[in-house]
Amino acid sequence: MPPHMPHAVSPLARSFPAIPPIAGVTLRVARAGYKDWGRCDLTYAELAEGTAVAGVFTRNVCCSSEVELGRANIAQGKARALVVNAGNSNAFTGYRGREAVEAIMDQVAARLACPREQVFVSSTGVIGVPLPKDKARAGVAAALIAPPCSWQDAADTIGTTDTFAKGATATAVVDGRTVTLGAIVKGSGMIAPDMATMLGYVFTDCAIAPGFLQDLLVKASAATFNCITVDSDTSTSDTVLAFATGKAGNAPLTGFDSAGADAFAAALNHVCHQLAHLVVRDGEGAQKFIAVSVTGATSDESARKVGLSIANSPLVKTAIAGEDANWGRVVMAVGKAGEPADRDTLSIGFGGTWCARKGLPLADYDEAPVAAHLKGQDITIEVDLGLGEGRATVWTCDLTHGYISINADYRS
């Protein structure tokens, strides 16, 4: 475990993948000293000229200046650099926070001789403390001359309460060329679906038009990042950015009529799916990974909302933590979702074993296989609303004493 990680590695952790180099992307890390934790806390990614960018951002109305500026700058479609600060979210900091972000953008833009709108900044950590300009300036200066680092070093550096580095990779054949995607993410708490719910960055050497990349990222986020929750709390800093350097040499993708567009979209969905699951697997205090599958809804979106109602229920999450097959709590969560549901068509199950069908407990229900399933680390909850063809799966984790311990002393 890296020395900065504040808590034991999650029992649901996955090893960091072997992400290959991506042409046009250079990663560096440095220590700005935003917190007294003796570790690198500033990540710098330098991107080749002409790199396309797309992004999705939090809808939390108390968002940071980083989010506001990033959202505005996405429109011009190009990026030359990314700076990520860990330990200070710089949110709810007024004009001082915005000045700090603009200073970072100007500093990097001067070094790269590019418009400052092509420099993207993210910050994560404590809310309400302005990002110290002097530390940021020194950290950026150090990063600009630091030796290139590995993907895992970059993933470690963007973390806060994360207990393991998170990354994903995929390839696709586009226009006869193999393109590569590499991605890193941070997230452990303050995780809820409202765009992306963490900081995530996808890099690829594929040539693709910014508008098409934006469309693909929005769709991928809807099916992955927007379907996870740890604690129902949406961060002020949530950001997912995708950068495409174009160095693979393929004919640029401009839409689904382009050769290889479907393959690239599938690869992007794959890495987003992997990253989303890793965030839940590192949920603060998590001991179990939970998939909530909802079928029979009036629409897919209705199914997703019902699934999130279940996944966000403290009563459901604590029952899973206690390995208690209390399916009545799932019934409760379905009923409070505010979506079409009918008690008399509702069915509930765990791990492939149905507990209740069409509004009634099964007469021959045997709790033993459900109890055995709940003792594992990967849990499934099945809900059939019996109303239509809508379906969705959302992912969450259990709620344990560990979550309280981590967040009760977060600032200490």
Order of alpha helices (4+ residues) and beta strands (2+ residues): beta-beta-alpha-beta-alpha-beta-alpha-alpha-beta-beta-beta-alpha-beta-alpha-beta-alpha-alpha-alpha-beta-beta-beta-alpha-beta-beta-alpha
